[in-house]
Amino acid sequence: MRTRLTRHVLVLLLSITIALPISAKAASDPLPSWKEGPTKATIIDFVKRVTDPKSDDFVPPSERIATTDNDGTLWSEQPLYFQGLWALDRIKALAKDHPEWTQQEPYKSAIAGDMKGMMAQGKGPLLKMLMAAHSDITAEEFASSVSDWLAKSHHPKTNMLYTDMVYQPMLELLDYLRANGFKVFIVSGGGIDFLRVFSEERYGVPPEQVVGTTADAKYELRDGIPTIVKEGNITLIDDKGGKPVGIYRHIGRRPIFAAGNSDGDMAMLQYTTMARNADDKTPTLGLIVHHTDAEREFAYDRKSSMGKLDKALDAAAEQKWLVVDMKGDWLKVFPKK
């Protein structure tokens, strides 16, 4: 009996001993999907410096604000922003109540699935159509529509669910920042109500830490039930210069870390990393996700109609923003692939 027990103990100890190097490595590597190199090292060095009380760059937890764009930074954005694809499907669903749309552009092209014809209508008509998909609907009905769509809709190229096309390396980065006392906010050109449907489940970012393009809403009592109804007038376009404004309004603190992928994020990166005044020595880090991987995702930058990265790419060297080469810096792109 003693021999059998001893043998079991030895087997258990041997198993633990064999597993230790792997466990220790996993515990010591907060960004396992990032390739070893200067990009990963820069991120880890920044986090260590701002969280070490003995460091000259130490930042109190209350000031460790991180902001990140969503489209093209946390999940894919080609061939069209995913919220735009949801809106197109909703327009098609609403068309039965609007027979006039079959003769009106850009609704006519949208209903027919003619992307080229729809895009040819210009920003004004497109915005009007998109707002039709987002307005005259209760907050609960809107959230349910988005949730149902995300649960069953698949990307036209990858055939993946859209919520599976989030970037595994960025999920790890968000976890790493939170584990080190950062408060993480999503600051996106996408709609604030759209993002709030899935931000907590997919990114670990609660609804109150989402900043996005915002439209009017009103309060009503419907059958005695307090109800919020979405309306069609935009009050904040949370893109380009609107991003710092959104941060100011919703967060009230300037970030020390910001991540983006396009010229639409340039103002947020400037607002985060450029000195507040002549004496400002606040340590900051700006990060740009550069889409260079046509095989695992998409390759695009300066000439793309979605997520155009041109001026911000030129400014990166001068501003010392960290440019992440998706093909070279990421060992994995999507969690399930």
Secondary structure as UniProt FT lines:
FT   HELIX           2..28
FT   TURN            32..33
FT   HELIX           38..51
FT   TURN            53..54
FT   TURN            56..57
FT   HELIX           61..63
FT   STRAND          65..68
FT   TURN            72..74
FT   HELIX           82..94
FT   HELIX           95..97
FT   HELIX           99..103
FT   TURN            105..106
FT   HELIX           107..112
FT   HELIX           115..119
FT   TURN            120..121
FT   HELIX           123..134
FT   STRAND          137..138
FT   HELIX           139..152
FT   TURN            156..158
FT   HELIX           162..164
FT   HELIX           168..179
FT   TURN            180..181
FT   STRAND          183..191
FT   HELIX           192..196
FT   TURN            197..198
FT   HELIX           199..203
FT   HELIX           207..209
FT   STRAND          210..222
FT   TURN            223..224
FT   STRAND          225..236
FT   TURN            240..241
FT   HELIX           242..250
FT   STRAND          257..260
FT   HELIX           263..265
FT   HELIX           266..273
FT   TURN            278..279
FT   STRAND          285..290
FT   TURN            294..296
FT   TURN            302..303
FT   HELIX           311..319
FT   STRAND          322..325
FT   HELIX           326..329
FT   TURN            335..336
//
